[in-house]
């Protein structure tokens, strides 16, 4: 019975931890996003300070750079999306034709007449018409929540950059003097993991914009740049993001009148880009900053989505990488760091090492 007390306490700790994270997500999600972004722009803030700019102004300058980058991205999306809106009437006619063809297929194969189908659609519309106002209200509330969270993230980034020395001193006060060096290493490596992952992810997304844009243009997809940017942005969400972006591209292409050869071309572009991303971009650009084995990668993403939704999926990998660093530097937690991490053999050689070996010395 005594042997079961320790595992039971650990399970209770995990349960209380996940419950606390779930119920405090409104507070913790913006703060966590701000913390990771603050680590990302920390080298830029340090560079500004070395140029003689005071810390507060350096933090504001980092925010300005971030806002300019976001504004440029939104401008490109709006510019491309305006072209898509010009084709809206043609898309609407195509969708109407597709719906008509679908009704004829149902009538021919399932024996449900178009008149009966219209009656069923009208009944469904009447039953859901009362929900329209609630849907609009929910959308407006979501937009307001996003706006508030964006403001909070910007404020948190400024405060974290401005008070980073104070926060670092607080962490050192929590640790015994003999462990100060180890605590400094944990702080430094945690920041490096966030910079490596987020910076590499940003570089990979920009590269994917080019690959998807060129590939869709070759296939003949209309508004290829917009759809390429859309597919690249969806890569922020691990695993399901690339499928979602490609699925939307296929649907929009069908609505625009694309034929089967174009759809096959989009799928081929998706497969080629995924191959390049998996075997070239991720090892070369993202690198090995987050050494997590596939089991805990998937498990972390699933738990992140359960607790915090889509933001949890996005934040899962860098947070697990930071947790692994903490485990590796705390002797009592080192077995957990070993469990989370990859178990690479000395003679393992990645595909990028093999490619580099072709052009380097043997």
DRENVO-998772 format. One line per 10 residues: their letters; for each residue x, y, z of C-alpha. Coordinates in Angstrom, 1 decimal, padded with zeros to 4 digits. Layout:
N
A) X,Y,Z ~ ...
END
This chain:
362
XXXXXXXXXX) 000.0,000.0,000.0 ~ 002.9,002.3,000.9 ~ 004.4,001.7,-002.6 ~ 001.3,003.1,-004.3 ~ 001.3,006.5,-002.4 ~ 004.0,008.1,-004.5 ~ 002.4,007.3,-007.9 ~ -001.0,008.3,-006.5 ~ 000.4,011.7,-005.4 ~ 002.0,012.2,-008.8
XXXXXXXXXX) -001.4,011.5,-010.5 ~ -003.2,013.9,-008.2 ~ -000.5,016.5,-009.0 ~ -001.0,016.1,-012.7 ~ -004.8,016.2,-012.3 ~ -004.7,019.4,-010.3 ~ -002.1,020.9,-012.7 ~ -004.1,020.3,-015.8 ~ -007.3,021.5,-014.1 ~ -005.6,024.7,-013.0
XXXXXXXXXX) -004.2,025.3,-016.5 ~ -007.7,024.6,-018.0 ~ -009.6,027.0,-015.8 ~ -007.0,029.7,-015.9 ~ -006.5,029.6,-019.7 ~ -008.0,033.1,-020.1 ~ -005.1,034.5,-018.0 ~ -002.3,032.1,-018.9 ~ -002.7,031.9,-022.7 ~ -001.9,035.5,-023.5
XXXXXXXXXX) 000.9,035.6,-020.8 ~ 002.5,032.4,-022.3 ~ 002.3,033.7,-025.8 ~ 003.9,037.0,-024.7 ~ 006.6,035.2,-022.8 ~ 007.6,033.1,-025.8 ~ 007.5,036.2,-028.1 ~ 009.5,038.2,-025.6 ~ 012.2,035.5,-025.7 ~ 012.1,035.6,-029.5
XXXXXXXXXX) 012.7,039.4,-029.7 ~ 015.1,039.4,-026.7 ~ 018.3,039.5,-028.9 ~ 016.8,042.5,-030.8 ~ 016.1,044.3,-027.5 ~ 019.6,043.6,-026.3 ~ 021.0,044.9,-029.6 ~ 019.0,048.2,-029.2 ~ 020.3,048.6,-025.6 ~ 023.9,048.0,-026.7
XXXXXXXXXX) 023.4,050.9,-029.2 ~ 022.7,053.2,-026.2 ~ 018.9,053.0,-026.3 ~ 017.3,052.8,-022.8 ~ 015.5,049.6,-021.9 ~ 011.9,051.0,-022.1 ~ 012.5,052.5,-025.5 ~ 014.2,049.4,-026.7 ~ 011.2,047.3,-025.7 ~ 008.8,049.7,-027.5
XXXXXXXXXX) 011.1,049.5,-030.6 ~ 010.7,045.7,-030.5 ~ 006.9,046.0,-030.4 ~ 007.0,048.5,-033.3 ~ 009.1,046.0,-035.4 ~ 006.6,043.2,-034.6 ~ 003.6,045.4,-035.5 ~ 005.2,046.5,-038.8 ~ 005.8,042.8,-039.7 ~ 002.2,041.9,-038.9
XXXXXXXXXX) 000.9,045.0,-040.8 ~ 002.9,044.0,-043.9 ~ 001.5,040.4,-043.7 ~ -002.1,041.7,-043.3 ~ -001.6,044.1,-046.2 ~ -000.4,041.3,-048.6 ~ -003.4,039.1,-047.5 ~ -005.8,042.0,-048.0 ~ -004.3,042.8,-051.4 ~ -004.6,039.1,-052.5
XXXXXXXXXX) -008.0,038.6,-050.9 ~ -009.5,041.6,-052.7 ~ -008.7,039.8,-056.0 ~ -010.6,036.8,-054.7 ~ -013.6,039.0,-053.8 ~ -013.7,040.3,-057.4 ~ -014.3,036.7,-058.5 ~ -017.1,036.2,-055.9 ~ -019.9,036.3,-058.4 ~ -018.3,033.6,-060.6
XXXXXXXXXX) -017.6,031.5,-057.5 ~ -021.2,031.9,-056.4 ~ -022.5,030.7,-059.8 ~ -020.1,027.8,-059.7 ~ -021.3,026.7,-056.2 ~ -024.9,027.0,-057.4 ~ -024.1,024.8,-060.3 ~ -022.4,022.3,-058.1 ~ -025.4,022.2,-055.7 ~ -027.7,021.7,-058.7
XXXXXXXXXX) -025.5,018.8,-059.9 ~ -025.5,017.3,-056.4 ~ -029.3,017.5,-056.3 ~ -029.6,015.7,-059.6 ~ -027.2,013.0,-058.4 ~ -029.2,012.4,-055.2 ~ -032.4,012.3,-057.3 ~ -030.9,009.8,-059.7 ~ -029.1,007.5,-057.2 ~ -031.1,007.9,-054.0
XXXXXXXXXX) -034.6,008.5,-055.3 ~ -035.1,011.8,-053.5 ~ -036.7,014.3,-055.8 ~ -035.3,017.9,-056.1 ~ -038.6,019.2,-054.7 ~ -038.3,017.0,-051.6 ~ -034.7,018.1,-051.2 ~ -035.8,021.8,-051.2 ~ -038.5,021.1,-048.7 ~ -035.9,019.4,-046.4
XXXXXXXXXX) -033.5,022.3,-046.8 ~ -036.3,024.8,-046.0 ~ -037.2,022.8,-042.8 ~ -033.6,022.8,-041.7 ~ -033.3,026.5,-042.4 ~ -036.4,027.3,-040.4 ~ -035.2,025.2,-037.5 ~ -031.8,027.0,-037.4 ~ -033.0,030.5,-038.2 ~ -033.5,031.3,-034.5
XXXXXXXXXX) -029.8,030.4,-033.9 ~ -028.5,033.0,-036.3 ~ -028.5,035.8,-033.8 ~ -026.6,033.6,-031.3 ~ -024.0,032.7,-033.9 ~ -023.5,036.4,-034.8 ~ -023.2,037.2,-031.1 ~ -020.7,034.4,-030.6 ~ -018.6,035.6,-033.5 ~ -018.6,039.2,-032.3
XXXXXXXXXX) -017.6,038.1,-028.8 ~ -014.7,036.0,-030.3 ~ -013.5,039.0,-032.2 ~ -013.6,041.2,-029.1 ~ -011.8,038.5,-027.1 ~ -009.0,038.3,-029.8 ~ -008.6,042.1,-029.8 ~ -008.4,042.2,-026.0 ~ -005.9,039.3,-026.0 ~ -003.8,041.0,-028.6
XXXXXXXXXX) -003.5,044.2,-026.5 ~ -002.7,042.1,-023.4 ~ 000.0,040.2,-025.3 ~ 001.7,043.5,-026.4 ~ 001.5,044.9,-022.9 ~ 002.9,041.7,-021.4 ~ 005.8,041.6,-024.0 ~ 006.8,045.2,-023.0 ~ 006.6,044.5,-019.3 ~ 008.5,041.2,-019.6
XXXXXXXXXX) 011.3,042.8,-021.6 ~ 011.5,045.8,-019.3 ~ 011.5,043.9,-016.0 ~ 013.5,040.8,-017.2 ~ 016.4,041.5,-014.8 ~ 013.9,041.8,-011.9 ~ 012.3,038.5,-012.9 ~ 015.7,036.8,-013.3 ~ 016.7,038.0,-009.9 ~ 013.4,036.6,-008.5
XXXXXXXXXX) 014.2,033.2,-009.9 ~ 017.7,033.3,-008.5 ~ 016.3,034.1,-005.0 ~ 014.2,031.0,-005.2 ~ 017.2,028.8,-005.7 ~ 020.0,028.1,-003.2 ~ 023.3,030.1,-003.8 ~ 025.1,026.9,-004.9 ~ 022.6,026.4,-007.7 ~ 022.6,029.9,-009.1
XXXXXXXXXX) 024.9,028.9,-012.0 ~ 022.6,026.0,-012.9 ~ 019.5,028.4,-012.7 ~ 021.2,030.9,-015.0 ~ 021.9,028.0,-017.5 ~ 018.2,027.0,-017.4 ~ 017.1,030.5,-018.0 ~ 019.6,031.0,-020.9 ~ 018.8,027.6,-022.6 ~ 015.0,028.1,-022.2
XXXXXXXXXX) 015.3,031.4,-024.0 ~ 017.5,029.8,-026.7 ~ 014.9,027.0,-027.2 ~ 012.1,029.6,-027.7 ~ 014.3,031.6,-030.1 ~ 015.3,028.5,-032.0 ~ 011.8,027.1,-032.4 ~ 009.9,030.3,-033.1 ~ 012.6,031.8,-035.3 ~ 013.0,028.6,-037.2
XXXXXXXXXX) 009.2,028.2,-037.5 ~ 009.0,031.8,-038.9 ~ 011.7,031.1,-041.5 ~ 010.1,027.8,-042.5 ~ 006.7,029.4,-043.0 ~ 008.2,032.1,-045.2 ~ 009.9,029.4,-047.2 ~ 006.6,027.5,-047.5 ~ 004.9,030.6,-048.8 ~ 007.4,030.6,-051.7
XXXXXXXXXX) 007.1,026.8,-052.3 ~ 003.3,026.8,-052.2 ~ 003.0,030.0,-054.2 ~ 005.3,028.7,-057.0 ~ 003.7,025.3,-057.0 ~ 000.2,026.5,-057.1 ~ 001.1,029.0,-059.9 ~ 002.6,026.2,-062.0 ~ -000.5,024.1,-061.5 ~ -002.6,027.1,-062.7
XXXXXXXXXX) -004.5,027.8,-059.4 ~ -006.1,031.3,-059.3 ~ -004.9,033.6,-056.5 ~ -001.9,031.2,-055.9 ~ 000.0,033.7,-053.8 ~ -003.0,034.2,-051.4 ~ -003.6,030.4,-051.1 ~ 000.2,029.8,-050.7 ~ 000.4,032.3,-047.8 ~ -002.8,030.7,-046.3
XXXXXXXXXX) -001.3,027.2,-046.4 ~ 002.0,028.5,-044.9 ~ 000.2,030.2,-042.0 ~ -001.7,027.1,-041.2 ~ 001.6,025.3,-040.6 ~ 001.6,027.1,-037.2 ~ -000.8,024.4,-036.1 ~ 001.1,021.1,-036.0 ~ -000.1,018.1,-038.0 ~ -003.5,019.3,-038.9
XXXXXXXXXX) -002.6,022.7,-040.2 ~ -001.1,021.6,-043.5 ~ -004.1,019.4,-044.2 ~ -006.5,022.2,-043.4 ~ -004.7,024.7,-045.7 ~ -004.5,022.2,-048.6 ~ -008.2,021.2,-048.1 ~ -009.3,024.9,-048.3 ~ -007.2,025.3,-051.4 ~ -008.9,022.3,-053.0
XXXXXXXXXX) -012.4,023.6,-052.1 ~ -011.7,027.1,-053.4 ~ -010.3,025.7,-056.6 ~ -013.3,023.5,-057.1 ~ -015.6,026.5,-056.4 ~ -013.6,028.5,-059.0 ~ -014.2,025.8,-061.6 ~ -010.9,023.9,-061.4 ~ -010.9,020.5,-063.1 ~ -009.6,017.2,-061.8
XXXXXXXXXX) -006.1,017.7,-063.2 ~ -005.8,020.9,-061.2 ~ -006.9,019.1,-058.0 ~ -004.4,016.3,-058.6 ~ -001.7,019.0,-059.2 ~ -002.6,020.6,-055.8 ~ -002.3,017.3,-054.1 ~ 001.1,016.6,-055.8 ~ 002.3,020.1,-054.7 ~ 001.2,019.4,-051.2
XXXXXXXXXX) 003.1,016.0,-051.2 ~ 006.3,017.5,-052.6 ~ 006.2,020.5,-050.2 ~ 005.6,018.1,-047.2 ~ 008.6,016.0,-048.3 ~ 010.8,019.1,-048.6 ~ 009.5,020.4,-045.2 ~ 010.1,017.1,-043.4 ~ 013.5,016.2,-044.7 ~ 015.1,019.5,-045.6
XXXXXXXXXX) 013.4,022.6,-044.0 ~ 012.7,021.2,-040.5 ~ 016.3,019.8,-039.9 ~ 018.0,022.8,-041.7 ~ 015.9,025.7,-040.5 ~ 014.1,024.7,-037.3 ~ 017.1,022.5,-036.2 ~ 017.3,020.4,-033.1 ~ 016.5,023.0,-030.6 ~ 013.5,021.1,-029.4
XXXXXXXXXX) 014.7,017.5,-028.9 ~ 011.4,015.7,-028.1 ~ 010.6,012.2,-029.1 ~ 007.5,011.7,-031.4 ~ 005.4,010.1,-028.6 ~ 005.6,013.1,-026.3 ~ 005.3,015.5,-029.3 ~ 001.9,014.0,-030.3 ~ 000.9,013.6,-026.6 ~ 001.8,017.2,-025.8
XXXXXXXXXX) -000.1,018.5,-028.8 ~ -003.2,016.5,-027.8 ~ -003.0,017.7,-024.2 ~ -002.4,021.2,-025.3 ~ -005.5,021.2,-027.5 ~ -007.6,019.7,-024.7 ~ -006.5,022.3,-022.2 ~ -006.1,025.5,-024.2 ~ -007.5,024.6,-027.7 ~ -005.7,025.7,-030.8
XXXXXXXXXX) -003.3,028.0,-028.8 ~ -002.4,025.0,-026.8 ~ -001.4,023.1,-029.9 ~ 000.8,025.9,-031.1 ~ 002.5,026.4,-027.7 ~ 002.9,022.8,-026.8 ~ 006.2,022.1,-028.5 ~ 008.2,025.1,-027.2 ~ 006.8,024.6,-023.7 ~ 007.7,020.9,-023.6
XXXXXXXXXX) 011.2,021.9,-024.8 ~ 011.5,024.3,-021.9 ~ 010.2,021.7,-019.5 ~ 012.8,019.2,-020.8 ~ 015.6,021.7,-020.2 ~ 014.4,022.2,-016.6 ~ 014.2,018.4,-016.1 ~ 017.7,018.0,-017.5 ~ 019.2,020.5,-015.1 ~ 017.4,019.3,-011.9
XXXXXXXXXX) 018.9,016.0,-010.7 ~ 015.6,014.6,-009.3 ~ 013.8,015.3,-012.6 ~ 016.5,014.0,-015.0 ~ 014.7,010.7,-015.6 ~ 011.7,012.7,-016.9 ~ 013.9,014.7,-019.2 ~ 015.3,011.4,-020.6 ~ 011.8,010.1,-021.1 ~ 010.7,013.2,-023.0
XXXXXXXXXX) 013.8,013.5,-025.1 ~ 015.0,011.7,-028.2 ~ 017.3,008.7,-027.7 ~ 019.7,009.1,-030.7 ~ 022.4,006.6,-031.2 ~ 025.9,007.7,-032.0 ~ 025.9,006.2,-035.4 ~ 022.6,007.7,-036.4 ~ 022.9,010.1,-039.4 ~ 020.1,012.3,-040.5
XXXXXXXXXX) 019.3,012.9,-044.2 ~ 020.6,016.5,-043.9 ~ 023.9,015.1,-042.5 ~ 024.1,012.8,-045.5 ~ 023.4,015.7,-047.9 ~ 026.0,017.9,-046.2 ~ 028.4,014.9,-046.4 ~ 028.2,014.9,-050.2 ~ 029.6,018.4,-050.4 ~ 031.9,018.3,-047.4
XX) 034.9,016.4,-046.3 ~ 034.5,012.7,-045.6
END
